[in-house]
Amino acid sequence: MKSLLEKINIQPVNAGACIGPDQWIKDSKGKELVSYNPATGEAIASVVQATAETYEKIASAAQESFLTWRNVPAPKRGEVVRDLGNALRELKEPLGDLVTVEMGKIRAEGHGEVQEMIDICDMAVGQARMLYGLSMHSERAAHRMYEQWHPLGILGLITSFNFPVAVWSWNSTLAAICGDTVIWKPSSYTPLTAVALTHIANKVMADYGLKGIFNLAIGSGRDVGELLLNDKRVPLVSFTGSTSVGTHVSEAVARRFGRAILELGGNNGIIVSEKADLDMAARAILFGAVGTAGQRCTSTRRIIMHKSISNDLTARLKKAYQQVRIGDPLQPDTLMGPLVVNTSVEEMMDAIKKATADGGEIVSGGHMLPNHGPNFVEPTIIKMPAQTEIVKIETFAPILYLLEYETLDQAIQIHNDVPQGLSSAMFTDSLREAEAFLAAGGSDCGIANVNIGTSGAEIGGAFGGEKETGGGRESGSDAWKTYMRRQTNTINWSRELPLAQGIKFGE
């Protein structure tokens, strides 16, 4: 582990706050935060968390840097992000391994997460030359109307453990090319990954003589998080996490008229038609439900299958689940690692009890695996007689509920009858069924796919959901606009002063 940290130059590992190259803040009053390997339960290393005094230093530095950074031409800001992507390319393997060790996802997924960061850097570089505003025709003669987009300010970024670096990149790279600075509060489960990534960003900032663009403040939600939410210098807060905490984030930021991007719960369903390719469906379901040990916001949690193919699909999934290799996530043949912490194991076991009490039948799994380590479980399939309350709750673990339907309208009704609205999918070879699923009366989610699963969203599309998922959008499409302020401009190049709507005043 030490050699892995050294590869990323993760020193000083004990400081959990930073405002730029060689400006790590060692807070003598800060509390120690220990990072544990979820596969073994062993301590990896520790950091000292930020206090209110440290947060003030970081916020002041971010605000001061913004005043300069906003005046740098956007294509020049893009060059910084381009070099960040190149730095990530050089350190993809050790950083990806660190994600695996600290978070528990398998090595292929840890490396894939770093690749996602590289991809978003590439996208953001191009976007830096395309911060477009519209031109409009004025109703008044000799007038020109247009809109332009200006940098917004400081982005407050609060990320979750399951994607400890990718979500940072979705937000920070776009914020940077838009002229904003960032204060990042990462998950307390993955502080070392945050420190490592900050070292990489620091090197890039140093090459350009910059500081205060990418800032780090490790600390609890009660301490650092609350300061961030209530800081009027922070016009935008992006939060990834639970719906319950997201509700508080939304209320706190709204009270001071700030903006919030909320990426909250997902209880993602796949409708499998009797006209579906079941080989494709089974593979997609396995990846969506078992990948990252069911700890993605886009994890597949509900299968709504036509009654006529129910037995066939259930048998295919049972066979696939029994072949899942569980163990050390660094080993190349492992398909599922541990849950991030033991409380997640307890929540999973509690959900299984409630589901079986509601008449659910365990098809596969359902047990803890203490011989593998403290946080290992079997991925579990439960066939449900109906969509009960426990099925409508997102359990952040590898539980897959199987439900049956007879008509497409019934399937869509079951699919939409949950509070969350992030990702969705349908498997069918029927054009009519596919279009019905994607139509206004079909899936009510922010993401709707046909013949691919609920996980693995590409960066080019806007990522986010509806209902209790929060309604925010990140990553591709025009999500960059969230990080800027829109200004409408009208220029009168005549010597007259006509009013809009033909109003005559004082004549």
C-alpha positions in Angstrom: 0.0 0.0 0.0 2.9 2.4 0.8 4.4 1.9 -2.7 0.9 2.6 -4.2 0.7 5.9 -2.3 4.3 6.8 -3.3 3.5 6.3 -7.0 0.9 9.1 -6.7 3.2 11.2 -4.5 0.5 11.2 -1.8 2.4 13.3 0.7 1.7 14.8 3.2 -0.9 12.1 3.8 -1.9 13.6 7.1 -3.2 16.9 5.8 -6.8 16.9 4.6 -7.1 20.5 3.3 -5.3 22.2 0.4 -5.6 25.4 -1.6 -2.8 24.7 -4.1 0.7 23.5 -4.8 2.7 23.3 -1.5 -0.2 24.8 0.4 -1.5 21.9 2.4 -3.0 23.1 5.6 -2.1 21.1 8.7 -4.8 22.0 11.2 -3.6 21.2 14.8 -7.2 21.4 16.0 -8.5 19.0 13.4 -9.7 15.5 14.2 -8.0 12.5 12.7 -9.9 10.5 10.1 -8.8 7.0 9.4 -9.3 5.3 6.1 -10.0 1.6 6.1 -9.7 -1.0 3.4 -13.3 -2.4 3.1 -12.0 -5.8 1.9 -9.9 -6.4 5.0 -11.1 -4.0 7.6 -7.5 -2.8 8.1 -6.5 0.8 8.5 -4.7 2.2 5.4 -3.7 5.7 6.6 -5.2 8.8 8.2 -5.8 12.5 7.5 -6.5 15.4 9.7 -9.8 17.0 8.9 -10.5 20.7 8.4 -11.9 22.9 11.1 -14.0 26.0 10.7 -10.8 28.1 10.7 -9.3 26.0 8.0 -12.5 26.2 5.9 -12.4 29.9 6.1 -8.8 29.9 4.7 -9.9 27.7 1.8 -13.0 29.7 1.0 -11.1 33.0 1.1 -8.5 31.5 -1.3 -11.1 30.2 -3.6 -12.9 33.5 -3.8 -9.6 35.4 -4.3 -8.6 33.1 -7.1 -12.0 33.3 -8.8 -11.6 37.1 -9.3 -8.5 36.4 -11.5 -9.5 33.0 -13.0 -12.8 34.4 -14.4 -10.9 36.8 -16.6 -8.7 34.1 -18.2 -10.0 33.3 -21.7 -12.0 30.1 -21.6 -9.8 28.3 -24.2 -6.8 29.1 -22.0 -8.7 27.6 -19.0 -9.3 24.6 -21.2 -5.5 24.1 -21.6 -5.2 23.6 -17.8 -8.0 20.9 -18.0 -6.2 19.3 -21.0 -3.0 18.9 -19.0 -5.0 17.6 -16.0 -6.3 14.9 -18.3 -2.8 14.1 -19.5 -1.6 13.8 -15.9 -4.4 11.4 -15.2 -3.3 9.3 -18.2 0.2 9.0 -16.7 -1.2 7.9 -13.3 -4.2 5.9 -14.3 -3.0 2.6 -12.9 -1.9 3.6 -9.4 -4.9 6.0 -9.0 -7.3 3.3 -10.2 -5.8 0.8 -7.8 -6.1 3.3 -4.9 -9.8 3.7 -5.8 -10.1 -0.1 -5.6 -8.2 -0.4 -2.3 -10.1 2.4 -0.5 -13.6 2.0 -1.9 -13.7 -1.7 -2.7 -14.8 -1.8 -6.4 -13.0 -4.3 -8.6 -9.8 -3.2 -10.3 -11.4 -2.9 -13.8 -14.0 -0.5 -12.4 -11.4 1.5 -10.5 -9.4 2.0 -13.7 -12.6 2.7 -15.6 -13.4 5.5 -13.2 -10.1 7.2 -13.9 -10.7 6.7 -17.6 -14.0 8.4 -17.2 -12.1 11.4 -15.7 -9.7 11.4 -18.7 -12.7 11.4 -21.0 -14.5 14.2 -19.3 -11.3 16.3 -19.4 -11.2 15.8 -23.2 -14.8 16.8 -23.5 -14.4 19.9 -21.3 -11.4 21.1 -23.3 -13.6 21.1 -26.4 -16.4 22.7 -24.5 -14.1 25.6 -23.5 -14.4 26.9 -27.0 -18.2 26.4 -27.2 -19.7 28.4 -24.3 -22.3 29.7 -26.7 -25.0 32.3 -26.2 -27.9 33.0 -28.5 -28.5 36.0 -30.7 -32.1 37.3 -30.9 -33.9 39.7 -33.2 -35.1 42.8 -31.5 -38.6 44.2 -32.1 -37.0 47.7 -32.0 -35.2 49.1 -35.0 -31.5 49.5 -34.8 -31.2 47.3 -31.7 -29.3 44.1 -31.2 -30.1 41.4 -28.6 -27.9 38.5 -27.5 -27.1 36.5 -24.4 -23.7 35.6 -23.0 -22.6 33.3 -20.2 -20.3 34.5 -17.4 -18.4 32.6 -14.7 -20.6 32.0 -11.6 -18.2 31.9 -8.7 -17.2 29.1 -6.3 -18.6 25.6 -6.7 -19.1 23.7 -3.5 -18.7 20.0 -4.3 -19.8 17.3 -2.0 -19.2 13.8 -3.4 -20.1 10.2 -2.3 -17.8 7.2 -1.7 -19.0 5.1 -4.6 -17.4 7.2 -7.3 -14.7 8.9 -5.3 -13.1 10.7 -8.2 -15.3 10.5 -11.3 -18.0 12.8 -9.9 -15.3 15.3 -8.9 -14.3 15.4 -12.6 -17.9 15.8 -13.9 -18.1 19.0 -11.9 -14.6 20.4 -11.5 -13.5 20.2 -15.1 -16.7 21.9 -16.3 -16.6 24.5 -13.5 -12.9 25.2 -14.4 -13.5 25.8 -18.1 -16.5 28.0 -17.1 -14.2 30.2 -15.0 -15.3 28.9 -11.5 -13.2 27.7 -8.6 -14.0 24.6 -6.6 -14.1 23.6 -2.9 -14.3 19.8 -2.6 -15.6 18.0 0.4 -15.2 14.3 -0.4 -16.7 11.3 1.3 -15.2 10.4 4.7 -14.9 6.8 3.5 -12.5 7.8 0.7 -10.2 10.6 1.9 -7.0 9.2 0.5 -8.3 9.1 -3.0 -9.2 12.7 -2.7 -5.8 13.6 -1.4 -4.1 11.7 -4.3 -6.3 13.5 -6.9 -5.5 16.8 -5.3 -1.8 16.2 -5.6 -2.3 15.5 -9.3 -4.3 18.7 -9.7 -1.7 20.7 -7.7 1.0 19.6 -10.1 -1.0 20.9 -13.0 -1.8 24.2 -11.2 1.9 24.6 -10.4 2.8 24.3 -14.1 0.6 27.3 -14.8 1.5 29.3 -11.7 -2.0 28.9 -10.3 -3.5 28.2 -6.9 -7.0 28.1 -5.4 -8.7 26.6 -8.5 -9.1 23.1 -7.2 -9.4 23.2 -3.4 -9.8 20.3 -0.9 -11.5 20.4 2.5 -11.9 16.9 4.1 -14.3 16.9 7.0 -17.6 15.7 8.3 -20.9 16.9 6.9 -21.7 18.4 10.3 -18.6 20.5 10.3 -17.3 21.3 6.8 -20.5 20.3 4.9 -22.7 22.8 6.9 -20.2 25.6 6.4 -20.2 25.0 2.6 -24.0 24.8 2.4 -24.5 28.1 4.3 -21.7 30.1 2.7 -23.1 33.0 0.6 -19.8 33.1 -1.3 -20.7 29.7 -2.8 -23.5 30.3 -5.3 -23.6 26.7 -6.5 -23.5 23.4 -4.5 -23.3 20.0 -6.2 -24.3 17.2 -3.8 -24.2 13.4 -4.5 -25.7 11.2 -1.8 -28.9 10.1 -0.2 -32.3 11.6 -0.7 -32.7 12.4 3.0 -29.4 14.4 3.1 -30.2 15.9 -0.3 -33.4 17.3 1.1 -31.4 19.2 3.7 -28.9 20.4 1.2 -31.6 21.7 -1.0 -33.4 23.6 1.8 -30.1 25.1 3.2 -28.9 26.3 -0.2 -32.3 27.6 -1.2 -32.7 29.7 2.0 -29.8 31.8 0.8 -30.9 31.8 -2.8 -28.1 29.6 -4.0 -28.3 26.9 -6.6 -28.0 23.2 -6.1 -27.2 20.2 -8.3 -28.7 17.1 -6.6 -27.7 13.6 -7.6 -29.6 11.5 -5.1 -31.3 8.1 -4.9 -31.9 5.7 -7.7 -34.2 2.7 -7.6 -33.6 1.7 -11.2 -35.8 -0.8 -13.0 -35.5 -2.7 -16.3 -38.6 -3.9 -18.1 -37.9 -7.2 -19.9 -40.5 -7.9 -22.7 -41.5 -11.3 -24.0 -40.0 -9.9 -27.2 -36.6 -9.3 -25.7 -33.2 -11.0 -26.4 -32.9 -12.8 -23.1 -29.1 -13.4 -23.5 -28.5 -9.7 -23.8 -30.9 -8.8 -21.0 -29.3 -11.3 -18.6 -25.8 -9.9 -19.2 -26.9 -6.3 -18.7 -28.8 -7.2 -15.6 -25.8 -9.0 -14.1 -23.5 -6.0 -14.7 -26.1 -3.5 -13.5 -27.0 -5.3 -10.3 -23.7 -6.8 -9.3 -21.2 -4.2 -10.5 -19.7 -2.1 -7.7 -21.5 -4.5 -5.3 -24.8 -2.7 -6.1 -23.4 0.5 -4.8 -24.0 2.7 -7.8 -26.8 5.2 -8.0 -27.5 3.6 -11.4 -27.4 0.0 -10.1 -30.2 -2.2 -11.4 -32.5 -3.0 -8.5 -35.9 -4.0 -10.0 -36.6 -6.4 -12.9 -40.2 -6.1 -14.3 -40.5 -9.1 -16.6 -43.3 -10.4 -18.7 -45.0 -13.4 -17.1 -44.4 -15.6 -20.2 -40.6 -15.3 -19.9 -40.4 -15.1 -16.1 -39.2 -18.7 -15.4 -36.7 -18.6 -18.2 -35.1 -15.2 -17.2 -35.1 -16.2 -13.5 -33.2 -19.4 -14.3 -30.7 -17.5 -16.4 -30.1 -15.0 -13.7 -29.7 -17.6 -11.0 -27.1 -19.5 -13.1 -25.2 -16.2 -13.8 -25.2 -15.2 -10.1 -23.8 -18.5 -9.0 -20.9 -17.9 -11.3 -20.0 -14.5 -9.8 -16.5 -14.6 -8.3 -16.4 -12.7 -5.0 -13.2 -11.7 -3.2 -10.2 -9.4 -3.3 -11.1 -6.6 -5.7 -7.5 -6.3 -6.9 -7.5 -9.8 -8.3 -8.3 -9.8 -12.1 -10.8 -12.6 -11.9 -12.9 -11.0 -9.2 -16.3 -9.7 -10.3 -17.6 -8.4 -7.0 -15.8 -6.9 -4.0 -17.0 -5.8 -0.6 -19.6 -3.3 0.5 -17.9 -0.1 1.7 -18.7 -0.5 5.4 -20.4 -3.0 7.8 -23.5 -0.8 8.3 -24.2 -1.4 4.6 -24.1 -5.1 5.3 -26.6 -4.7 8.1 -28.9 -2.6 5.9 -28.8 -5.3 3.2 -29.7 -8.1 5.6 -32.5 -6.0 7.1 -33.9 -5.4 3.6 -33.8 -9.1 2.8 -35.8 -9.9 6.0 -38.4 -7.3 5.1 -38.7 -8.6 1.6 -39.2 -12.2 2.6 -41.7 -11.1 5.3 -43.6 -9.5 2.4 -43.8 -12.8 0.6 -40.6 -12.6 -1.3 -38.8 -15.8 -2.3 -35.0 -15.8 -2.3 -33.8 -17.2 -5.7 -30.1 -16.8 -5.1 -27.8 -15.5 -2.4 -29.0 -13.8 0.8 -26.1 -14.4 3.1 -23.1 -12.6 4.5 -19.6 -14.0 3.7 -17.5 -13.4 6.8 -14.8 -15.8 5.6 -14.0 -13.4 2.8 -13.9 -10.3 5.0 -16.0 -8.1 7.3 -18.0 -6.5 4.5 -18.6 -9.3 2.0 -22.1 -10.5 1.0 -23.7 -12.7 -1.6 -25.4 -10.8 -4.4 -29.1 -11.6 -3.9 -32.1 -12.2 -6.1 -35.6 -12.1 -4.6 -38.7 -12.8 -6.5 -41.6 -10.6 -5.2 -45.3 -11.2 -5.5 -45.8 -7.4 -5.8 -43.9 -4.2 -5.4 -44.1 -3.7 -1.7 -42.7 -0.8 0.3 -39.3 -2.3 0.7 -39.0 -2.7 -3.0 -39.7 1.1 -3.3 -36.8 1.9 -1.0 -33.3 2.1 -2.4 -31.0 -0.3 -0.5 -27.4 0.5 -1.5 -26.4 -3.1 -1.8 -26.6 -6.0 -4.4 -30.3 -6.9 -4.0 -32.3 -7.5 -7.2 -36.1 -7.8 -7.0 -38.0 -9.7 -9.7 -41.5 -8.7 -10.5 -44.0 -9.9 -13.2 -46.3 -8.0 -15.6 -48.9 -9.0 -18.2 -49.4 -5.8 -20.2 -47.0 -3.0 -21.2 -49.1 -0.4 -19.5 -48.9 -2.4 -16.3 -45.2 -2.7 -16.6 -44.7 1.0 -17.0 -47.0 1.7 -14.1 -45.0 -0.7 -11.9 -41.8 0.9 -13.2 -42.8 4.4 -12.4 -44.4 3.6 -9.0 -41.3 4.5 -6.9 -40.2 7.8 -5.5 -36.9 7.8 -7.4 -36.4 8.6 -11.1 -32.7 8.3 -12.2 -32.0 5.5 -14.7 -34.3 3.0 -16.5 -34.1 0.5 -19.3 -36.2 -1.8 -21.4 -35.2 -4.9 -23.4 -37.4 -5.5 -26.4 -37.1 -6.1 -30.1 -40.4 -4.4 -30.7 -40.1 -0.8 -32.1 -43.6 0.0 -30.8 -42.8 -1.1 -27.3 -39.5 0.8 -27.3 -41.1 4.0 -28.4 -43.8 3.6 -25.9 -41.2 3.3 -23.1 -39.4 6.4 -24.3 -42.5 8.5 -24.9 -44.0 11.1 -22.5 -46.2 8.4 -21.0 -43.4 5.9 -20.6 -40.4 6.0 -18.2 -40.4 9.0 -15.9 -36.6 8.8 -15.3 -33.9 11.2 -16.4 -32.2 8.4 -18.2 -34.1 5.8 -20.3 -32.4 3.2 -22.4 -33.4 0.4 -24.8 -31.5 -2.8 -25.0 -28.7 -1.6 -22.7 -28.8 -1.6 -18.9 -29.2 1.1 -16.3 -25.5 1.5 -15.5 -22.6 2.8 -17.6 -23.8 6.2 -18.8 -21.6 7.9 -21.3 -20.2 11.3 -20.5 -21.6 12.9 -23.6 -25.2 12.9 -22.3 -26.5 15.0 -19.3 -26.5 12.8 -16.2 -29.3 13.1 -13.6 -32.8 12.2 -12.7 -36.3 13.3 -11.6 -38.5 13.1 -8.5 -36.5 12.3 -5.4 -33.4 11.8 -7.5 -33.2 15.6 -7.3 -33.5 16.9 -10.8 -29.9 18.1 -11.4 -27.8 17.4 -14.5 -24.1 16.9 -14.7 -21.5 15.8 -17.3 -22.4 16.2 -21.0 -24.9 18.0 -23.2 -25.5 21.5 -22.0 -24.9 20.8 -18.3 -22.0 23.3 -18.5 -24.7 26.1 -18.3 -25.3 25.2 -14.6 -21.8 26.5 -13.7 -22.4 29.9 -15.3 -24.7 32.9 -15.1 -26.7 33.9 -18.1 -26.8 37.6 -19.1 -29.2 39.1 -21.7 -27.7 42.1 -23.5 -29.5 44.7 -25.7 -27.5 47.3 -27.6 -29.2 50.4 -29.1 -27.1 51.7 -32.0 -29.6 54.3 -33.1 -30.2 57.8 -31.9 -33.8 57.0 -30.9 -35.1 55.5 -27.6 -38.1 53.3 -28.5 -39.6 51.2 -25.7 -40.5 47.6 -26.1 -44.1 46.6 -26.7 -44.6 49.9 -28.4 -45.1 51.8 -25.2 -45.2 55.6 -25.4 -44.1 57.3 -22.2 -44.2 61.1 -21.7 -44.9 61.9 -25.3 
